Amino acid sequence: MNAPDKIMLLTIGSPLFPESAAREHMRRSASVSDCFEQVQVLARDRATGAKALAAIDPDRTAGLIVQLATFATAEILHDLLATIGDRPIPIALWALEEPGEIITNSLCGLQLWASTLARFERTCSVLIGDPGGPVGADIEAFAAAARAHAALRGSRIALIGSHADWFTNLAVAPSALFGAIGATIQQTSLPGFLKHCTATPQAEEEAAGRWSDTTFAVADEQAARAKMGRTYARLAAGLDTVVADAIAIRDWPEILYADDFVGTWGALGELSDRTVPIAPEGDVMAAVTALALRAMLPGSLPFLTDISGLDRANDRLVLWHYGVSPRLADGPRHVDETLKQESFPLKPGPMTLVRLSLRPDGALRIFVAEGEMLTERSGANRAAGYFRPDGGGAEAMVRGFVAAGYEHHVTAVYGRVGQAADVLAQMLGATLDEPGAKHG
């Protein structure tokens, strides 16, 4: 709840090197990205460092970029660490390239600061490049990863019921999750949740409008929409009582086949637009993954999916699942005669598949694969489409995923977050599984 959200840029100089060079570096960096807030004071000694640090609120800071505008010794670093205290704020150190004449010696200063941090058992990300160059992408990746790190640390993951029947691979030990990312699992029973799933007739009627542009394989489409609206409104009312950062819900078989919740899977797709991400089938780590991805890409709609088919001849995979936001559709929505399956093609575009997973020994690992959701539509129902990993190798990717023992779900998000996932893995001390990665 209310995770730190600021990425701060602090510029460091030294009286040993030209102040004009440091200020020029500081000035040019202001327009590199809009993902950070720049501290306006150039820290060149402990006095100016104190003024600069006073502009940083450690409780609101998700990540800190320290720009070594010139070489600098570590006295300000010691004061910085004192300001941060025991907060797990990720730090990135940024140095210039200086391929010819050495004016600022900032890269050497980065080395000094990085090794000093290592003495205090603190890791850091390394950014090297001049303002306006490729380093901008590295800064964006660090900022995205830092936001995800802040969202995960100390988060509350609600588990409604448990994992789906016999999905033993989805079970998560609360102590293991807490040890890995400091998150807690708060579990409630399905009966305890369902008793809160009551809605007014007005709320049910308004919710039915969510399917106004959907076709149904039944004669009475109005009645079908009314049933879907009733289920949406009731589930929304129940979810309103859950205070958490992400939610994993056991939706089938108990809710899916209950008379009072006809159209559960379609309703979950609509509910996936809510501020708090929802993972079906009681998949706690899918909920954790969605929480991280929403922090990386604010406004995105990550969704749980299965890698359900291999089209070897065309080097692509079929993604297929329910509970996907129809805002991601590239075509009409259709609901079957039982009101169970809502189907639509997924829109084309860059996509990343991600899975945060706990090994049996409690160690955290992250799977990530960047690629494209293709324009050609698959013949599958539900929310489905063809995904091709960057560089191809669809079969090798899925074989590696299986061989590594990952659970049978991934979380998909439109956009490319492979580099940010790489940085997040470093921040969390997680192993990264990234087949064929080529960022940038």
C-alpha positions as CSV (number, residue, x, y, z in Angstrom):
1,M,0.0,0.0,0.0
2,N,1.4,3.4,-1.0
3,A,4.8,2.0,-2.0
4,P,7.6,4.5,-2.5
5,D,7.3,5.9,-6.1
6,K,10.0,8.5,-6.7
7,I,13.2,8.0,-8.6
8,M,15.6,10.6,-7.5
9,L,18.7,11.9,-9.4
10,L,21.5,13.2,-7.2
11,T,24.5,14.8,-8.9
12,I,27.9,14.6,-7.2
13,G,31.0,16.7,-8.0
14,S,34.3,17.4,-6.3
15,P,36.4,20.5,-5.6
16,L,39.3,18.5,-7.2
17,F,37.7,18.8,-10.7
18,P,36.1,21.6,-12.6
19,E,32.7,22.7,-11.2
20,S,31.7,24.0,-14.7
21,A,32.0,20.5,-16.2
22,A,29.9,19.0,-13.3
23,R,27.2,21.7,-13.8
24,E,27.1,21.2,-17.6
25,H,26.7,17.4,-17.0
26,M,23.9,18.2,-14.5
27,R,22.2,20.6,-16.9
28,R,22.2,18.2,-19.9
29,S,20.9,15.3,-17.7
30,A,17.8,17.2,-16.8
31,S,16.2,16.3,-20.2
32,V,17.4,12.7,-20.5
33,S,14.2,11.2,-19.1
34,D,11.0,12.2,-17.3
35,C,11.2,9.1,-15.1
36,F,13.3,10.8,-12.3
37,E,13.1,13.9,-10.2
38,Q,16.4,15.8,-10.2
39,V,17.9,17.3,-7.1
40,Q,18.8,20.8,-8.0
41,V,21.8,21.2,-5.7
42,L,25.2,20.0,-6.9
43,A,26.8,18.1,-4.0
44,R,30.5,19.0,-4.1
45,D,31.4,18.7,-0.4
46,R,29.7,17.6,2.8
47,A,28.0,21.0,3.3
48,T,26.4,21.1,-0.2
49,G,25.9,17.3,0.1
50,A,23.7,17.9,3.2
51,K,21.6,20.4,1.3
52,A,21.2,18.0,-1.6
53,L,20.3,15.1,0.6
54,A,17.7,17.2,2.4
55,A,15.8,17.3,-0.9
56,I,15.4,13.5,-0.8
57,D,12.6,11.9,1.2
58,P,13.8,8.3,1.8
59,D,10.3,7.1,2.7
60,R,9.0,8.1,-0.8
61,T,12.1,7.1,-2.7
62,A,11.9,3.9,-4.8
63,G,15.3,4.3,-6.4
64,L,18.3,6.6,-6.3
65,I,20.5,7.5,-9.3
66,V,23.8,9.0,-8.2
67,Q,25.4,10.8,-11.1
68,L,29.2,11.0,-10.7
69,A,29.6,14.3,-12.7
70,T,33.3,14.2,-11.6
71,F,35.5,11.9,-9.6
72,A,34.5,12.2,-6.0
73,T,35.7,10.6,-2.8
74,A,33.3,8.8,-0.5
75,E,32.5,11.3,2.2
76,I,29.1,12.2,0.7
77,L,28.4,8.5,0.1
78,H,28.8,7.9,3.8
79,D,26.3,10.7,4.5
80,L,24.0,9.3,1.8
81,L,24.0,5.8,3.4
82,A,23.3,7.4,6.8
83,T,20.3,9.2,5.2
84,I,18.9,6.0,3.7
85,G,19.5,3.9,6.8
86,D,18.2,0.4,6.6
87,R,15.7,1.1,3.8
88,P,16.3,-1.2,0.8
89,I,16.5,1.6,-1.7
90,P,18.2,0.5,-5.0
91,I,21.1,2.7,-6.0
92,A,22.4,3.2,-9.5
93,L,25.8,4.9,-10.2
94,W,26.1,6.9,-13.4
95,A,29.4,7.9,-15.0
96,L,30.5,9.6,-18.3
97,E,32.2,7.7,-21.1
98,E,35.1,10.1,-21.8
99,P,36.8,8.1,-24.6
100,G,39.6,10.7,-25.1
101,E,40.6,13.6,-22.9
102,I,39.8,13.0,-19.2
103,I,38.1,16.1,-17.8
104,T,35.9,14.7,-15.0
105,N,37.3,11.2,-14.3
106,S,33.8,10.3,-13.4
107,L,34.1,6.6,-14.4
108,C,36.9,6.2,-11.8
109,G,34.7,7.9,-9.3
110,L,32.0,5.4,-10.0
111,Q,34.4,2.6,-9.3
112,L,35.4,4.1,-6.0
113,W,31.8,4.5,-5.0
114,A,30.8,1.0,-6.2
115,S,33.6,-0.7,-4.3
116,T,32.7,1.3,-1.2
117,L,29.1,0.2,-1.4
118,A,30.3,-3.4,-1.7
119,R,32.2,-2.9,1.6
120,F,28.9,-2.1,3.2
121,E,27.3,-5.1,1.4
122,R,25.1,-3.0,-0.8
123,T,24.8,-3.7,-4.5
124,C,24.4,-1.1,-7.2
125,S,23.5,-0.8,-10.8
126,V,26.0,0.7,-13.2
127,L,25.1,3.3,-15.8
128,I,27.8,4.5,-18.2
129,G,27.1,7.1,-20.9
130,D,26.8,10.7,-21.8
131,P,23.4,12.5,-21.4
132,G,21.3,12.1,-24.6
133,G,23.0,8.8,-25.6
134,P,21.9,5.1,-25.1
135,V,22.3,5.5,-21.4
136,G,18.7,6.8,-21.4
137,A,17.3,3.3,-22.0
138,D,19.4,2.0,-19.1
139,I,18.0,4.8,-16.8
140,E,14.5,3.9,-17.8
141,A,15.1,0.2,-17.1
142,F,16.6,1.0,-13.7
143,A,13.6,3.3,-12.8
144,A,11.1,0.6,-13.9
145,A,12.9,-2.1,-11.9
146,A,13.2,0.2,-8.8
147,R,9.4,0.9,-8.9
148,A,8.8,-2.8,-9.2
149,H,11.2,-3.5,-6.3
150,A,9.4,-0.9,-4.1
151,A,6.0,-2.4,-5.0
152,L,7.1,-5.9,-4.1
153,R,8.9,-5.1,-0.9
154,G,6.5,-5.3,2.0
155,S,3.6,-6.0,-0.2
156,R,0.4,-7.8,0.9
157,I,-0.8,-10.6,-1.4
158,A,-4.3,-11.8,-0.8
159,L,-5.1,-15.4,-1.4
160,I,-8.8,-16.1,-1.7
161,G,-9.3,-19.8,-1.1
162,S,-6.2,-21.7,-2.3
163,H,-4.7,-22.8,-5.6
164,A,-7.0,-24.7,-7.9
165,D,-7.6,-28.4,-7.3
166,W,-4.4,-30.4,-7.8
167,F,-2.4,-27.4,-9.0
168,T,0.1,-28.4,-6.4
169,N,2.9,-26.5,-8.3
170,L,1.2,-23.2,-7.5
171,A,1.5,-23.6,-3.7
172,V,3.6,-21.0,-2.0
173,A,5.0,-21.1,1.5
174,P,4.3,-17.8,3.2
175,S,7.7,-17.9,4.9
176,A,9.4,-18.4,1.6
177,L,7.7,-15.5,-0.1
178,F,8.5,-13.2,2.9
179,G,12.1,-14.3,2.9
180,A,12.5,-13.6,-0.8
181,I,10.8,-10.2,-1.2
182,G,9.4,-9.3,2.2
183,A,5.8,-9.9,1.1
184,T,3.1,-11.5,3.2
185,I,0.3,-13.7,2.1
186,Q,-3.1,-13.0,3.7
187,Q,-5.4,-15.9,3.1
188,T,-9.2,-16.0,3.4
189,S,-11.6,-18.8,2.8
190,L,-13.8,-18.9,-0.2
191,P,-17.0,-19.0,2.0
192,G,-15.6,-16.0,3.9
193,F,-15.1,-14.1,0.6
194,L,-18.4,-15.1,-1.0
195,K,-20.5,-13.8,1.9
196,H,-19.3,-10.3,0.9
197,C,-20.3,-10.9,-2.8
198,T,-23.7,-9.1,-2.7
199,A,-24.6,-6.2,-5.0
200,T,-27.6,-4.0,-5.5
201,P,-29.9,-4.5,-8.5
202,Q,-28.7,-1.1,-9.8
203,A,-25.0,-2.2,-9.7
204,E,-25.9,-5.4,-11.5
205,E,-27.8,-3.6,-14.2
206,E,-25.0,-1.1,-14.7
207,A,-22.4,-3.9,-14.9
208,A,-24.4,-5.6,-17.7
209,G,-23.5,-2.8,-20.0
210,R,-19.9,-4.0,-20.0
211,W,-21.0,-6.6,-22.5
212,S,-23.1,-4.3,-24.7
213,D,-20.8,-4.9,-27.7
214,T,-20.5,-8.7,-27.1
215,T,-22.3,-11.4,-29.0
216,F,-23.7,-14.4,-27.3
217,A,-24.4,-17.9,-28.6
218,V,-27.9,-17.8,-27.0
219,A,-31.2,-16.4,-28.3
220,D,-31.9,-14.1,-25.4
221,E,-28.8,-11.9,-25.3
222,Q,-30.3,-9.4,-23.0
223,A,-30.8,-12.0,-20.3
224,A,-27.3,-13.3,-20.9
225,R,-25.8,-9.8,-20.3
226,A,-27.9,-9.5,-17.2
227,K,-26.4,-12.7,-15.8
228,M,-22.9,-11.6,-16.6
229,G,-23.5,-8.2,-15.0
230,R,-24.9,-9.8,-11.9
231,T,-21.7,-11.9,-11.5
232,Y,-19.4,-9.0,-12.2
233,A,-21.2,-6.8,-9.6
234,R,-21.1,-9.5,-7.0
235,L,-17.5,-10.3,-7.4
236,A,-16.6,-6.6,-7.5
237,A,-18.4,-6.1,-4.2
238,G,-16.4,-9.0,-2.6
239,L,-13.1,-7.7,-4.0
240,D,-13.9,-4.3,-2.6
241,T,-13.6,-5.8,0.9
242,V,-10.1,-7.2,0.2
243,V,-7.2,-4.9,1.3
244,A,-4.1,-6.0,-0.6
245,D,-1.6,-5.0,-3.2
246,A,-2.4,-8.0,-5.4
247,I,-5.0,-10.8,-5.3
248,A,-4.9,-14.5,-6.2
249,I,-8.4,-16.1,-6.3
250,R,-9.5,-19.6,-6.6
251,D,-12.2,-19.1,-9.2
252,W,-12.9,-22.6,-10.2
253,P,-14.6,-24.9,-9.7
254,E,-16.5,-23.4,-6.8
255,I,-17.2,-19.9,-8.1
256,L,-17.3,-20.8,-11.8
257,Y,-20.0,-23.4,-11.5
258,A,-22.1,-21.7,-8.8
259,D,-25.6,-20.7,-9.9
260,D,-25.1,-17.2,-8.5
261,F,-21.9,-16.6,-10.5
262,V,-22.7,-17.5,-14.1
263,G,-20.1,-16.0,-16.4
264,T,-17.3,-15.9,-13.8
265,W,-14.5,-16.0,-16.4
266,G,-15.8,-13.1,-18.4
267,A,-16.3,-11.1,-15.2
268,L,-12.7,-11.7,-14.2
269,G,-11.6,-10.3,-17.5
270,E,-13.5,-7.1,-16.8
271,L,-12.3,-7.0,-13.2
272,S,-8.7,-7.3,-14.4
273,D,-8.8,-3.6,-15.2
274,R,-9.0,-2.7,-11.5
275,T,-6.1,-1.0,-9.7
276,V,-5.2,-4.1,-7.8
277,P,-4.1,-6.9,-10.1
278,I,-6.0,-10.2,-9.9
279,A,-4.6,-13.6,-10.8
280,P,-7.0,-16.5,-11.3
281,E,-6.6,-20.2,-10.1
282,G,-5.1,-19.1,-6.8
283,D,-1.7,-18.4,-8.4
284,V,0.1,-16.3,-5.8
285,M,3.3,-15.8,-7.8
286,A,1.3,-14.7,-10.9
287,A,-0.3,-12.0,-8.7
288,V,3.2,-11.0,-7.5
289,T,4.4,-10.9,-11.1
290,A,1.5,-8.7,-12.2
291,L,2.2,-6.4,-9.3
292,A,5.8,-6.0,-10.4
293,L,4.8,-5.5,-14.1
294,R,2.2,-2.8,-13.3
295,A,4.9,-0.9,-11.4
296,M,7.3,-1.2,-14.3
297,L,4.7,-0.1,-16.8
298,P,2.1,2.1,-15.1
299,G,-1.3,1.8,-16.9
300,S,-0.5,-1.6,-18.3
301,L,-2.8,-4.6,-18.0
302,P,-0.6,-7.7,-17.5
303,F,-2.5,-11.0,-17.7
304,L,-2.0,-14.6,-16.7
305,T,-1.8,-17.0,-19.7
306,D,-0.8,-20.5,-20.6
307,I,1.7,-21.4,-23.3
308,S,-0.8,-23.9,-24.7
309,G,0.4,-24.6,-28.2
310,L,3.6,-24.9,-30.3
311,D,3.3,-24.1,-34.0
312,R,6.7,-25.6,-34.9
313,A,6.3,-25.0,-38.7
314,N,5.9,-21.2,-38.1
315,D,8.2,-20.9,-35.1
316,R,5.5,-19.5,-32.8
317,L,3.6,-20.3,-29.6
318,V,-0.1,-20.1,-28.8
319,L,-1.0,-18.1,-25.7
320,W,-4.5,-19.0,-24.4
321,H,-6.4,-18.2,-21.2
322,Y,-9.4,-16.6,-19.6
323,G,-9.6,-13.6,-17.3
324,V,-7.9,-11.2,-19.8
325,S,-9.1,-7.6,-20.1
326,P,-11.1,-7.1,-23.3
327,R,-9.3,-3.8,-23.6
328,L,-6.5,-6.0,-25.1
329,A,-8.8,-7.5,-27.8
330,D,-8.2,-7.0,-31.5
331,G,-11.7,-8.0,-32.6
332,P,-15.2,-8.8,-31.5
333,R,-15.9,-10.6,-28.2
334,H,-18.1,-13.7,-28.1
335,V,-19.5,-15.7,-25.2
336,D,-20.6,-19.3,-25.6
337,E,-24.0,-20.8,-24.9
338,T,-23.1,-21.7,-21.3
339,L,-21.7,-18.2,-20.6
340,K,-18.5,-19.8,-19.5
341,Q,-16.1,-19.0,-22.3
342,E,-15.6,-15.4,-23.4
343,S,-13.4,-15.4,-26.5
344,F,-11.5,-12.7,-28.5
345,P,-8.2,-12.4,-30.4
346,L,-5.4,-10.6,-28.7
347,K,-4.1,-7.5,-30.3
348,P,-0.7,-7.5,-32.0
349,G,2.3,-5.7,-30.7
350,P,5.5,-6.0,-28.6
351,M,5.0,-8.3,-25.6
352,T,7.1,-9.7,-22.7
353,L,6.4,-13.0,-20.9
354,V,7.5,-12.9,-17.3
355,R,7.3,-15.3,-14.3
356,L,8.5,-14.7,-10.8
357,S,8.9,-18.1,-9.2
358,L,10.2,-19.6,-6.0
359,R,12.4,-22.6,-6.2
360,P,11.8,-25.5,-3.8
361,D,14.6,-24.2,-1.7
362,G,13.0,-20.8,-1.5
363,A,15.3,-19.0,-3.9
364,L,13.7,-16.5,-6.2
365,R,14.1,-16.7,-10.0
366,I,12.6,-14.7,-12.9
367,F,11.8,-16.0,-16.3
368,V,11.5,-13.4,-19.1
369,A,11.1,-13.6,-22.8
370,E,10.5,-10.6,-25.1
371,G,8.8,-11.0,-28.4
372,E,5.8,-10.1,-30.5
373,M,2.1,-10.9,-30.4
374,L,1.5,-11.5,-34.1
375,T,-1.2,-10.1,-36.3
376,E,-2.4,-13.5,-37.6
377,R,-5.2,-14.8,-35.4
378,S,-5.2,-18.3,-33.9
379,G,-8.2,-20.7,-34.0
380,A,-8.3,-21.0,-30.3
381,N,-11.2,-19.7,-28.1
382,R,-10.8,-17.6,-25.0
383,A,-8.2,-14.7,-25.2
384,A,-5.7,-16.2,-27.5
385,G,-3.0,-15.3,-30.1
386,Y,0.3,-16.3,-31.6
387,F,3.5,-15.2,-29.8
388,R,7.0,-15.3,-31.4
389,P,10.0,-14.8,-29.2
390,D,12.5,-12.2,-30.5
391,G,15.0,-14.0,-32.7
392,G,12.8,-17.1,-33.0
393,G,13.4,-20.3,-31.1
394,A,9.9,-20.8,-29.9
395,E,10.3,-24.6,-29.3
396,A,13.7,-24.1,-27.5
397,M,12.1,-21.4,-25.3
398,V,9.2,-23.6,-24.2
399,R,11.4,-26.6,-23.7
400,G,13.8,-24.5,-21.5
401,F,10.8,-23.2,-19.5
402,V,9.6,-26.8,-18.9
403,A,13.1,-28.1,-18.1
404,A,13.7,-25.3,-15.6
405,G,10.6,-26.5,-13.7
406,Y,8.6,-23.3,-13.9
407,E,4.9,-23.5,-13.2
408,H,2.5,-23.8,-16.1
409,H,1.6,-20.1,-16.2
410,V,3.3,-16.9,-17.4
411,T,2.2,-13.3,-17.1
412,A,2.1,-11.4,-20.4
413,V,2.3,-7.7,-20.7
414,Y,2.4,-5.5,-23.8
415,G,5.7,-3.7,-24.1
416,R,9.3,-4.7,-23.6
417,V,10.5,-5.0,-20.0
418,G,13.3,-7.6,-20.4
419,Q,16.0,-5.1,-19.4
420,A,14.0,-3.9,-16.4
421,A,13.4,-7.5,-15.4
422,D,17.2,-8.1,-15.6
423,V,17.8,-5.2,-13.3
424,L,15.1,-6.2,-10.9
425,A,16.6,-9.7,-10.6
426,Q,19.9,-8.0,-9.6
427,M,18.1,-5.9,-7.0
428,L,16.3,-8.9,-5.5
429,G,19.3,-11.3,-5.8
430,A,17.2,-13.5,-8.0
431,T,18.4,-15.9,-10.8
432,L,17.4,-14.7,-14.3
433,D,16.3,-17.1,-17.0
434,E,16.2,-15.1,-20.2
435,P,16.5,-17.2,-23.4
436,G,17.9,-15.4,-26.4
437,A,17.9,-11.9,-24.7
438,K,19.0,-9.0,-26.9
439,H,17.8,-5.7,-25.3
440,G,17.8,-2.3,-26.9
